[in-house]
Amino acid sequence: MDRREFFTRSAGKVAQKVTQHAAEKARENAARWIRPPFAIEELDFLIACTRCGDCINACPYEIIFPLSSKLGVKVFNTPAMDLNNHGCHLCEDWPCVQACVQACEKPVLKIPEINSEQKENTTSLKKPLPKLANGFINIKTCLPYSGPECGACKVCPVEGAMVWNMEKPSINNDLCTGCALCREACIVEPKAIDVQSIYKTA
């Protein structure tokens, strides 16, 4: 290995480590908010998002909002979802995603492409669903865990995401999109269902 090759490889490794650190830091910060449907990896999102606001304006339920400058200049005006107060309706035509695709050269909201194998197996082909957040049930405040029947969270639109043991609900986060429609429907205060960023680790 000559000197030029040595320094080229060394520079590449340094750049890789710097990028990896930046990506980890971006994910750590992103634990404080929830991105719109089909958002790309957080660091890539921050680099590519133009802060145009088109996805915010396209949401028919006004769930998407721009992040405050108080959260940092890097995320200022980037879109996030207010799933504490409203549920995402998982719109059939994904207007927020379509707005991003039409407005941006490098869209940060991307619906996964259907591969050739999926196209051939049309019988099992289903509408792709995003992973917005993870859902959790507080059994201390959830009514069926203390006796009374409820069932409000049966509004869940995703088959298998809400699991029932008698009348007691639990959430399968492998299937749950984190849309928070169950949280919106929850009749107790404070809500017995919480949604958290997919980047939140604890």
BELJO-V872212 format. One record per residue. SS is DSSP state (2 for helix, 1 for strand, 0 for the rest). PHI is phi in whole degrees, 0 to 359 (none if undefined). Layout:
[[SS;PHI] [SS;PHI]]
This chain:
[[0;none] [0;276] [2;298] [2;298] [2;296] [2;301] [2;291] [2;296] [2;293] [2;298] [2;297] [2;295] [2;293] [2;297] [2;299] [2;296] [2;293] [2;298] [2;296] [2;298] [2;296] [2;297] [2;294] [2;296] [2;295] [2;297] [2;295] [2;300] [2;294] [2;290] [2;295] [2;267] [0;212] [0;235] [0;280] [0;295] [0;304] [0;61] [1;293] [0;282] [0;311] [2;305] [2;297] [2;297] [2;300] [2;296] [2;288] [2;269] [0;296] [0;271] [0;62] [0;289] [0;84] [2;295] [2;292] [2;295] [2;290] [2;280] [0;292] [0;289] [0;253] [0;55] [0;267] [1;271] [1;218] [1;276] [0;291] [0;285] [2;294] [2;296] [2;274] [0;121] [0;295] [0;293] [0;253] [0;305] [0;72] [0;281] [1;281] [1;219] [1;247] [0;269] [0;273] [0;286] [0;250] [0;216] [0;261] [0;281] [0;274] [0;49] [0;310] [0;301] [0;256] [0;46] [2;301] [2;294] [2;291] [2;299] [2;296] [2;294] [2;298] [2;286] [2;270] [0;246] [0;295] [0;240] [0;301] [0;260] [1;244] [0;225] [0;284] [0;302] [0;285] [0;275] [0;281] [2;298] [2;295] [2;293] [2;296] [2;292] [0;268] [2;293] [2;292] [2;257] [0;287] [0;236] [0;301] [0;294] [0;242] [0;278] [0;251] [0;275] [1;197] [1;251] [1;253] [1;220] [1;253] [0;270] [0;290] [0;284] [0;246] [0;291] [2;305] [2;300] [2;281] [0;248] [0;132] [0;293] [0;284] [0;220] [0;86] [2;300] [2;280] [2;290] [2;290] [0;313] [0;274] [0;253] [0;300] [0;88] [0;286] [1;257] [1;253] [1;242] [1;246] [0;61] [0;254] [1;267] [1;273] [1;217] [1;247] [0;266] [0;287] [0;287] [0;251] [0;297] [0;274] [0;79] [0;293] [0;72] [2;295] [2;292] [2;296] [2;298] [2;280] [0;304] [0;266] [0;264] [0;230] [0;293] [0;304] [0;275] [1;240] [1;239] [1;240] [1;229] [1;307] [0;295] [0;269] [0;281] [0;257] [0;211]]
